[in-house]
Structures are given as structure tokens and as C-alpha cells.
Amino acid sequence: MGFKENVADIVKQIGGPENVSNATHCVTRLRLILIDESLVNKKALEENELVKGTFSASGQFQVIIGPGLVEKVYKEFIEQTGAGEVSKDDMKKITAKNGNVIQKGVRILADIFIPILPAIVAAGLLLGLNNLLANPGIFYDEQSILDVHTGWTGFAEFINVIANTAFTFLPVLIAWSAARKFGGSPLLGIVLGLLLVHPSLMSAYDYAGNPGDVEYWNLFGWDIARIGYQGQVLPVIFATLILTWSEKQLKRFIHDNLQMIFVAPLALVFTGLLTFGIVGPITMTGSAWITDGILYLFEVSPAFAGAVYGFISGPLVITGMHHIFLGVNLQMAGTLGYVTLWPIGETVTLAQGAAALTMFFIIKQNKKLKGVSLTATLSAWLGVTEPAIYGINLRFRYPFIAVMIASAAGSAFLAAQGVKATSVGVGGVLSFLSVFPEHWGSYFTGMGITFILTVGLTFLFFKSKWFKTTEDANI
């Protein structure tokens, strides 16, 4: 079949144009709201040349196409179905009522963090580049590139300033994104974020080391500590929630002609008082407890903690709950200057690709699945794991189980070795750039353990048929 015929077949197998309510797409998938999901012929759909896999989550039926091609398929899909074309944000609003409280909370965190992730990843890569230039022993014995080539010093300093900007003004990024998510003014979110890191306030870093030096505002007998919120996540999200709520309430009572004058200052003053006086100190303490608790677990039994985190990371990606740990990583990067969970969890990205690659050699008869496994491998090792997860590993089950076990072993080793990264970085084969160079040896060893175990266990499970499925008859 040609391209248009393949798209027409997708339309047919999901129940026809009349079964499609709304449609959008992301980097790799068509995301559809169907009137009746029971009309979908998944088996026939996954035999389509364009389809790498399918799954349903949070009221959306998602068809994995792959990066780049998905945009062309989406355009033709809309032309053939006349479906309601919506943005990803609108799609999320349509399906927002689905799921329990935890799922809704995770969805909110994802919607806040994902828009700012490119800035964080870019900062992590630049910090990694600076590490390459400034750390001795990488390219020269007991000397760094800057020691040997002093002309690069200014460039390294320049790169370091750019890299640190995202973390220095992390509350600004979070407040902007949260204001958009909560339906408030993104501009007011930016102002709130800047207020929380204002230079006249005592830095959160300085306060942690010298809490007795803090100064106070005295507001009619109410003493409010003049402490900034550098590197904080939870306090900023709650502060922005208060800001958007107050902004909406004020707009209900203030006449349209006067809103430009009164809404912004009143909302900011109200939010500032509650944040600095009550909400901020409470949530900052809570954030510190979460960070300290995770660090404590990795200090008491690092191998066990790493193994548990590696084991559950794969399922967490399926549920979307991995976004919770993204917030923890950002908190660590902003307050500690390093992250532990992100590099330890990167074993899963490698393992998903390794399992898909192993299936490429296992699959003999089904040429389409063989091609999907290869493209899914490349996608996973570039940081996009959905094609590998839904197109191959979950489909056969035992590759995904192999991923969980191998990731647990690799993550246990990395945690035991105390591997740390500068920040959340790009996933896949370039992930080592965000890891501190002194941990590269351990990082590559842990990744090697993960790769070997994933390949070995996938072959073992295939031969043993312990996790046999109906799909095995078609490979």
C-alpha cells in the first residue's frame, strides 16, 4: 500500500472517521479520543506499515508512528477523517477528568515540568561540556584542557554562566510554566519567580548554612523572614497556584476597565504575603524532607535503593509517574548542585533499546516487527523509549521483564558507586555527558552490566517460554 492507503487503513481499523472525536499528535504518536474504543481492531492496526504499536491511556488511544513521520501521518489523517483538530493542551483538558487523584496530580506535574525540560537538558549538556574542559585527567595526565590550552578559559567561563542560568532562575521557569498550566498570566508568573529569587533576599543557599543571619520584615507586628527560594520546586508551584487563584478571583470583582491597574499588584502582594509568611516556609521544609529522605535511603543501603528505583522505573514511565521524580531531580540540582536519581534511572533507557535490539535478532518471520524493533532501538538510544516500550517490549512481555531486572542490577551498581550528574540531561547514548567525569568509569560499567543482562535475559526468557504470549507464534 502507498502512504495514503496506509493512513486510510489506520482510519478503518480504529472504527472509521465517525469513531474519531478529537485528534492531535506528539513527537512520536497520534493521540486520539475515540467515541467507542471497542471498535478498534488492534491486531490489524499493528500490521499497518506505518504503525509501530498502540496503547490506551487516560482516555486517549495512541498510535505510535515515530518521530518526523507522525506529522505527515497526522496531516493526512485529519484530511481523511475531518476529525476535530486540537492542541496537546486542549486534548489534556478534554481528558483531564479521567483518572484518580494521584494520576491527576502526576499529570499536573508533567504539564509543568515538560515545557521547561529543554532548558534544563540544555543546561545539563553545557555543564557537561564545561566538565570536559575543566576536569583534569580526561584527555591529559593530571591536567585539564584548560590547563594545557589556556586560550579556552574565557570560553569555558562563558559556557558555565549560560549553563548555570537555568538553575539560578529555576523558580522563574517553574512559575511561568505553572501559571500557564493553572490558567493564570504567564507574565505574572515570571514576575513572581523573579520575586522569589530577588537579590535583596537572603539566598536559600546562604540560609541553609547560616540560618541565624536572616533578616525580617516587620509587617504590623508580623515578622516575615526575607529568604529567597533559589533552587526550589514545591514552594514555587504552590505560590503560583495562589497567584493564579487570586488573579482569577480579582477579575471577578474588578471592572474590566480597572483590571490592568489593580489585578496584578493586588495579586502579587497577596501571593507574596502568603508565600513568604506561611506557604513558602512550610513547603520548603517539606521539600527538604523529601530530598533528605531520598539521600538517606541511598546512604543507608545504596545498592538496595538503586535496585528498587531501577526496577520500578520502567513501569513508572508507562503510568507517567516518573514525572514525580523529575521534580525531585530538579530540586536536587537547584539546591545540591548535583542529581542522583536521574543517572541511576538512565539504565532503563539503555535497557529498553537493548531489549528491542535483541528482539530484532529473535524475530525471523515477521519482517514488519523486525523493522519496528530496529527503529525502536535507535529511538530509545536517542532518548525516546515509547516505540521500544509499546511497539516491542510490552507486546512480548518478557523483553520488558528483562528490562526491569537488568535495570535493577545496573542501577544498584551505579547507586553503590555513588554516581552523580550535574543535572537532568539528554537521555540515551549521550547521557554520560551530564555525569561528572570522575564517575564515568562506574557509569559505563553500570551501563555495561545493564546491557549484557538485558540481552541475556531476553534470550533466556525467549528460549524458556516462561512468559510465552500469542505474539510468539508470529515471530
Disulfide bonds with the S-S distance in Angstrom:
none
